[in-house]
């Protein structure tokens, strides 16, 4: 190599000059590209000192929906599971709005979920048609609240041809009684979750502005969490509700920080909670990914109030290829990639 340089000094100088030029050119291009992305334009504006509380979804509920939502929320928090009679019957769209609020408003309900919408006569309304939007009458009067601490959480439902749950009495009784040891386990996980979230907040530099705060949270997520996207990653079929709650459902919630594995929804919820505690209102926004190879490929962004606007953040960061490596998106950019449910307003 040295002999070549000695014999071809001019060529070597030219090549060296070109290398320096190309390094400088690509560095300049990188800076130019960054300055044209949203993350390059965002200012590190001062953030509010007090924590924020997101009511993005609950604030959009009607008075009737709000009553049902608060009823389900209270039963979830009090861990009163089993067959519940709603304070008012609702239609399919109202039911979806209520459950979405219960799912996305920010509470750490990793231990339970509402399913099996039924008529007053306890007939499963989706036994023939899974599309709840086609239920336009107030047919949904009862639901089942499944709790991981319930004595009969592994009891499967048996349906007749008309959608009647034939073992309803068994389900009613077994899901309304909790196992004390399992309740204690839930409390311990709630405590662990709170300790981890508090520790993350304690590590945030006090003078951090809005942009540097979100960057800090994203860095923590990237360095401490692992993305998981489907039931197949559990490693075995999920035979009942109990297994699903224990093996998979936690990954959709704040409790995912304990095992350090989360879905896109889990990532978005964690980032939203951290941002809210840091004084920036935030909430998860779920939708169907446009142009995905997999049918019904869902994804979730985290909407954060910063720089006087709502910025959509790819908390999980797994769509980097489709987003050009960008983590921060405008509303227009975000909804160019996902189609959100049309029963909430995101403007």
Secondary structure, 3 states (H helix, E strand, C coil): CHHHHHHCHHHHHHHHHHHHHHHHHHHHHHHHHHHHCHHHHCCCCCCCCCCCCCCCCHHHCCHHHHHHHHHHHHHHHHCCCEEEEEEEEECHHHHHHHHHHHHHCCCCCCCEEEEEEECCCCEECCCCCCCHHHCCCCCEEEEEEEECCECCCCCCCCECCCCEECCHHHHHHHHCCECHHHHHHHHHHHHHHHHHHHHHHHCCCCCCCHHHHHHHHHHHHHHHCEECCCHHHHCCCCCCHHHHHHHCHHHHCCCHHHHCEECHHHHHHHHHHHHHHCCCCEEEEEEEECCCCCCCCEEEEEEEEECCEEEEECCCCCCCCCCCCCCEECHHHHHHHEEECCCCCCC
